[in-house]
Amino acid sequence: GGVMAGLITYPNDTVRRMLQLQGSRGTTAVYAGYWDCVKQIYTKYGIQRFYNGVTVNIIRMAPNTAVQFGSYELLKQLTEQYL
């Protein structure tokens, strides 16, 4: 579940990072807003640019999601007797 959510939301994170980095040292890109950023990235680099780095993100997310769900289930079992 968490890995799929990461795949779906990763392009949005890419656009967010590009917007945050605009104007910083070494960057020349300037965007008028979110959709302008999407358009410029797609026009210049294509769809694959939105997913650069997704593999590392999934490798990071998989164990994180497993620990999160495991912790939730453990705490749920431990607290059932108090409810």
VEXNU-541993 format. One line per 8 residues: for each residue x, y, z of N, C-alpha, C. Coordinates in Angstrom, 2 decimals. Layout:
REM residues N
X,Y,Z,X,Y,Z,X,Y,Z ~ ...;
END
This chain:
REM residues 83
0.79,-1.19,0.00,0.00,0.00,0.00,0.84,1.26,0.00 ~ 1.82,1.32,0.89,2.64,2.51,1.00,3.53,2.71,-0.21 ~ 4.02,1.60,-0.77,4.87,1.69,-1.95,4.06,2.21,-3.13 ~ 2.84,1.73,-3.29,1.99,2.20,-4.39,1.68,3.69,-4.22 ~ 1.42,4.11,-3.01,1.17,5.53,-2.76,2.40,6.36,-3.13 ~ 3.57,5.83,-2.82,4.81,6.52,-3.17,4.98,6.66,-4.67 ~ 4.63,5.62,-5.41,4.72,5.68,-6.87,3.76,6.72,-7.45 ~ 2.58,6.78,-6.87,1.57,7.70,-7.39,1.92,9.16,-7.08;
2.45,9.40,-5.90,2.72,10.78,-5.49,4.12,11.28,-5.84 ~ 4.99,10.40,-6.33,6.37,10.81,-6.60,6.48,11.95,-7.61 ~ 5.72,11.95,-8.71,5.82,13.09,-9.64,5.50,14.43,-8.97 ~ 4.56,14.44,-8.04,4.25,15.66,-7.31,5.45,16.11,-6.47 ~ 6.14,15.16,-5.86,7.34,15.49,-5.09,8.44,16.06,-5.98 ~ 8.55,15.52,-7.19,9.54,16.04,-8.14,9.24,17.50,-8.47 ~ 8.00,17.81,-8.74,7.61,19.19,-9.06,7.85,20.09,-7.85 ~ 7.51,19.60,-6.66,7.73,20.39,-5.45,9.22,20.71,-5.27;
10.07,19.72,-5.47,11.52,19.95,-5.34,12.02,20.95,-6.36 ~ 11.53,20.83,-7.60,11.96,21.76,-8.64,11.54,23.19,-8.31 ~ 10.34,23.35,-7.79,9.88,24.68,-7.40,10.70,25.24,-6.24 ~ 11.07,24.37,-5.29,11.87,24.83,-4.15,13.28,25.22,-4.57 ~ 13.81,24.54,-5.58,15.19,24.80,-6.00,15.34,25.94,-6.99 ~ 14.23,26.40,-7.56,14.36,27.48,-8.54,14.99,28.70,-7.91 ~ 15.93,29.27,-8.64,16.61,30.45,-8.15,17.78,30.17,-7.23 ~ 17.95,28.92,-6.81,19.10,28.63,-5.95,20.37,28.58,-6.80;
21.48,28.61,-6.14,22.76,28.67,-6.83,22.91,27.48,-7.79 ~ 23.26,27.77,-9.02,23.48,26.73,-10.02,22.25,26.37,-10.83 ~ 21.10,26.93,-10.51,19.89,26.63,-11.30,19.48,27.87,-12.09 ~ 18.97,27.63,-13.27,18.53,28.75,-14.11,17.04,28.71,-14.39 ~ 16.39,27.61,-14.04,14.96,27.46,-14.33,14.12,28.39,-13.47 ~ 13.12,28.99,-14.08,12.17,29.84,-13.38,10.77,29.38,-13.78 ~ 9.93,29.16,-12.79,8.58,28.67,-13.04,7.56,29.68,-12.51 ~ 6.46,29.83,-13.26,5.40,30.75,-12.86,4.49,30.13,-11.81;
4.55,28.83,-11.66,3.71,28.13,-10.70,3.80,26.63,-10.93 ~ 2.92,25.91,-10.25,2.94,24.45,-10.29,2.77,23.91,-11.71 ~ 1.70,24.33,-12.38,1.41,23.78,-13.71,2.43,24.22,-14.74 ~ 2.99,25.41,-14.60,4.06,25.84,-15.49,5.28,24.95,-15.31 ~ 5.57,24.59,-14.09,6.69,23.70,-13.79,6.46,22.33,-14.44 ~ 5.26,21.78,-14.28,4.92,20.49,-14.89,5.12,20.56,-16.40 ~ 4.59,21.62,-17.01,4.68,21.77,-18.47,6.13,21.87,-18.93 ~ 6.93,22.68,-18.24,8.33,22.85,-18.64,9.13,21.56,-18.47;
8.91,20.86,-17.38,9.63,19.60,-17.16,9.25,18.58,-18.22 ~ 7.96,18.45,-18.48,7.51,17.48,-19.48,8.02,17.83,-20.87 ~ 7.97,19.11,-21.24,8.41,19.55,-22.55,9.91,19.32,-22.74 ~ 10.69,19.63,-21.71,12.15,19.55,-21.85,12.69,18.14,-21.66 ~ 12.13,17.37,-20.69,12.72,16.08,-20.32,11.82,14.88,-20.59 ~ 10.53,15.09,-20.73,9.62,13.97,-20.93,9.12,13.42,-19.61 ~ 8.28,12.40,-19.69,7.64,11.82,-18.51,8.64,11.17,-17.55 ~ 9.73,10.64,-18.08,10.69,9.92,-17.23,11.32,10.84,-16.18;
11.39,12.14,-16.44,11.99,13.08,-15.47,11.20,13.13,-14.16 ~ 9.91,12.91,-14.25,9.07,12.94,-13.06,9.36,11.75,-12.13 ~ 9.98,10.70,-12.67,10.25,9.49,-11.88,11.73,9.26,-11.62 ~ 12.60,10.24,-11.93,14.02,10.08,-11.60,14.18,9.96,-10.09 ~ 14.84,8.89,-9.65,15.06,8.68,-8.23,13.98,7.89,-7.52 ~ 12.96,7.43,-8.24,11.87,6.72,-7.59,12.32,5.38,-7.01 ~ 13.31,4.74,-7.62,13.79,3.44,-7.11,14.34,3.58,-5.70 ~ 15.17,4.57,-5.49,15.74,4.80,-4.16,14.63,5.12,-3.16;
13.66,5.89,-3.58,12.55,6.24,-2.71,11.75,5.00,-2.30 ~ 11.51,4.09,-3.24,10.77,2.86,-2.93,11.57,1.97,-1.99 ~ 12.88,1.87,-2.23,13.73,1.07,-1.34,13.67,1.62,0.08 ~ 13.60,2.94,0.20,13.49,3.57,1.52,12.10,3.37,2.12 ~ 11.08,3.42,1.29,9.70,3.35,1.78,9.26,1.97,2.22 ~ 9.72,0.93,1.54,9.25,-0.42,1.82,9.48,-0.82,3.28 ~ 10.70,-0.71,3.81,10.88,-1.06,5.22,10.13,-0.11,6.16 ~ 10.07,1.15,5.80,9.37,2.13,6.62,7.89,1.77,6.75;
7.28,1.40,5.64,5.86,1.02,5.65,5.65,-0.24,6.47 ~ 6.55,-1.21,6.33,6.43,-2.46,7.08,6.51,-2.20,8.58 ~ 7.44,-1.37,9.00,7.57,-1.04,10.43,6.34,-0.28,10.91 ~ 5.84,0.62,10.11,4.66,1.40,10.49,3.45,0.49,10.69 ~ 3.18,-0.39,9.74,2.03,-1.29,9.87,2.24,-2.28,11.02 ~ 3.46,-2.80,11.16,3.75,-3.72,12.26,3.55,-3.07,13.61 ~ 4.03,-1.85,13.77,3.87,-1.12,15.02,2.40,-0.85,15.32 ~ 1.65,-0.49,14.30,0.22,-0.24,14.48,-0.48,-1.49,14.99;
-0.20,-2.63,14.36,-0.85,-3.88,14.77,-0.45,-4.27,16.19 ~ 0.82,-4.11,16.52,1.29,-4.45,17.87,0.61,-3.56,18.91 ~ 0.58,-2.27,18.67,-0.05,-1.35,19.63,-1.55,-1.60,19.72 ~ -2.17,-1.96,18.62,-3.58,-2.26,18.62,-3.87,-3.47,19.51 ~ -3.04,-4.50,19.40,-3.21,-5.70,20.24,-2.95,-5.39,21.71 ~ -1.94,-4.59,21.98,-1.59,-4.27,23.36,-2.65,-3.41,24.06 ~ -3.33,-2.58,23.28,-4.30,-1.67,23.88,-5.74,-2.21,23.87 ~ -5.99,-3.33,23.21,-7.35,-3.89,23.18,-7.88,-4.21,24.57;
-7.00,-4.64,25.45,-7.45,-5.02,26.80,-7.86,-3.81,27.64 ~ -7.45,-2.60,27.23,-7.77,-1.40,28.00,-9.01,-0.69,27.49 ~ -9.54,-1.13,26.36,-10.70,-0.45,25.79,-11.98,-1.14,26.15;
END
